[in-house]
Amino acid sequence: MVTTEYVIDFKEFHKDMEDFFKDHYECCEESRAEYKALALDVDMFQDYIDKGIYHVFSIYDDGELVGYLNVTITKTPLFKEPQATVDFLYILPDKRRFGYAQEAIKILEGDLIEEGISELNLMLPEREYSDYVASSLGYTRTSSIFYKVLGE
């Protein structure tokens, strides 16, 4: 059975998951990773958790860690309710293709509904599986994110 657990102590979580964070960055941000090393600010992450902006969850299957996700919840001047965005979703390499991402998103959706949030955005990497994951959960592509290294 898939469950999620809210991460309260990000420093401890990161210590256990650091290698996965690096893999996640390198595989999902290939073009950026070519010129810029990951330099995660653990204290800032914790500060955002403490302020209720970042919500990091470990994903488990029958007590075994299979991945993690972060949802950012922020107020916006565009709508009366806060906006929720899954900024990152990572399933451990040997646990992929078992539906864990979909199950974790379904759990998150239920939690957000209970909090009075009615929309969730998924920010997924530009990969062949992203459209499948999103559409299988009923999400619609609304935009693409582009980046540029300034000064080049």
C-alpha positions as CSV (number, residue, x, y, z in Angstrom):
1,M,0.0,0.0,0.0
2,V,1.4,3.4,-1.0
3,T,1.6,6.0,1.7
4,T,3.3,9.4,2.1
5,E,5.0,10.9,5.1
6,Y,5.5,14.6,5.6
7,V,9.1,15.6,6.0
8,I,9.6,17.8,9.1
9,D,13.4,17.7,9.4
10,F,14.8,18.4,5.9
11,K,18.5,18.2,7.0
12,E,18.0,14.6,8.1
13,F,16.0,13.8,5.0
14,H,18.6,15.3,2.7
15,K,21.4,13.4,4.5
16,D,19.6,10.1,3.6
17,M,18.6,11.2,0.1
18,E,21.5,13.3,-1.1
19,D,22.6,10.9,-3.8
20,F,19.0,10.7,-5.1
21,F,18.8,14.5,-5.2
22,K,21.9,14.5,-7.4
23,D,20.6,11.8,-9.7
24,H,17.2,13.6,-9.9
25,Y,18.9,16.9,-10.9
26,E,21.3,15.3,-13.4
27,C,18.6,13.2,-15.2
28,C,15.9,15.8,-15.2
29,E,17.9,18.9,-15.7
30,E,20.5,17.5,-18.1
31,S,21.3,20.7,-20.0
32,R,21.6,22.7,-16.8
33,A,23.6,20.0,-15.0
34,E,26.2,20.2,-17.8
35,Y,27.4,23.6,-16.6
36,K,26.0,24.1,-13.1
37,A,26.5,21.7,-10.2
38,L,23.6,21.2,-7.8
39,A,24.1,23.4,-4.7
40,L,21.1,22.7,-2.6
41,D,20.6,25.1,0.3
42,V,19.4,22.8,3.0
43,D,18.7,25.6,5.5
44,M,16.6,27.5,3.0
45,F,14.7,24.4,2.2
46,Q,14.0,23.9,6.0
47,D,13.0,27.6,6.3
48,Y,10.4,27.2,3.5
49,I,9.1,24.0,5.1
50,D,8.8,25.9,8.4
51,K,6.9,28.7,6.7
52,G,4.4,26.3,5.1
53,I,5.6,27.0,1.5
54,Y,7.4,23.7,0.7
55,H,5.7,20.5,1.6
56,V,8.1,17.6,1.1
57,F,6.8,14.0,1.3
58,S,8.6,10.7,1.4
59,I,6.7,8.0,-0.6
60,Y,6.5,4.5,0.7
61,D,5.2,1.2,-0.4
62,D,4.5,-1.1,2.6
63,G,7.1,0.8,4.6
64,E,9.8,0.8,1.9
65,L,11.0,4.1,0.6
66,V,10.2,4.4,-3.1
67,G,10.6,8.2,-3.7
68,Y,9.7,11.7,-2.7
69,L,7.9,14.8,-3.9
70,N,7.6,18.4,-3.1
71,V,4.6,20.6,-3.5
72,T,4.9,24.3,-3.2
73,I,1.8,26.1,-1.9
74,T,1.8,29.9,-2.3
75,K,-0.7,32.7,-2.3
76,T,-1.2,34.6,-5.5
77,P,-2.8,37.9,-6.4
78,L,-4.6,36.1,-9.3
79,F,-6.9,33.9,-7.3
80,K,-8.4,33.9,-3.9
81,E,-7.1,30.4,-3.0
82,P,-3.4,29.4,-2.7
83,Q,-1.8,27.7,-5.7
84,A,-0.2,24.3,-5.4
85,T,2.5,23.1,-7.7
86,V,4.4,19.8,-7.6
87,D,8.0,21.1,-8.2
88,F,9.7,17.8,-8.1
89,L,8.7,14.2,-8.0
90,Y,11.3,11.5,-7.9
91,I,10.9,7.7,-7.8
92,L,14.0,5.7,-7.1
93,P,15.4,4.1,-10.2
94,D,14.6,0.5,-9.3
95,K,11.0,1.4,-8.2
96,R,9.9,3.1,-11.5
97,R,7.1,1.8,-13.7
98,F,5.1,0.5,-10.8
99,G,2.6,3.4,-10.6
100,Y,4.1,5.0,-7.5
101,A,4.1,8.5,-9.0
102,Q,0.4,8.3,-9.8
103,E,-0.5,6.9,-6.4
104,A,1.5,9.6,-4.6
105,I,-0.2,12.3,-6.7
106,K,-3.6,10.9,-5.9
107,I,-2.9,11.0,-2.2
108,L,-1.6,14.5,-2.5
109,E,-4.8,15.6,-4.4
110,G,-6.9,14.3,-1.6
111,D,-4.9,16.1,1.0
112,L,-5.1,19.4,-1.0
113,I,-8.9,19.0,-1.4
114,E,-9.1,18.7,2.4
115,E,-7.1,21.9,2.7
116,G,-9.5,23.7,0.4
117,I,-7.2,23.9,-2.6
118,S,-8.9,23.0,-5.8
119,E,-6.1,23.1,-8.4
120,L,-2.8,21.4,-8.6
121,N,-0.1,22.0,-11.2
122,L,2.5,19.3,-12.1
123,M,5.9,20.5,-13.2
124,L,7.5,17.4,-14.8
125,P,10.7,17.1,-16.8
126,E,10.6,17.1,-20.6
127,R,10.6,13.3,-20.8
128,E,8.6,10.7,-22.8
129,Y,6.9,9.5,-19.7
130,S,5.8,12.9,-18.4
131,D,2.8,13.3,-20.7
132,Y,1.7,9.8,-19.9
133,V,1.9,10.3,-16.2
134,A,0.1,13.7,-16.3
135,S,-2.7,12.6,-18.7
136,S,-3.2,9.3,-16.9
137,L,-4.1,11.4,-13.8
138,G,-6.4,13.7,-15.8
139,Y,-4.0,16.7,-16.1
140,T,-3.9,18.9,-19.2
141,R,-0.7,20.5,-20.6
142,T,-1.1,24.3,-20.3
143,S,2.4,25.5,-20.9
144,S,6.1,24.7,-21.2
145,I,8.9,26.1,-19.3
146,F,12.0,27.4,-21.1
147,Y,15.2,28.6,-19.7
148,K,18.2,30.6,-20.9
149,V,21.7,31.1,-19.4
150,L,21.9,34.8,-19.3
151,G,25.0,36.5,-20.7
152,E,25.7,33.9,-23.3
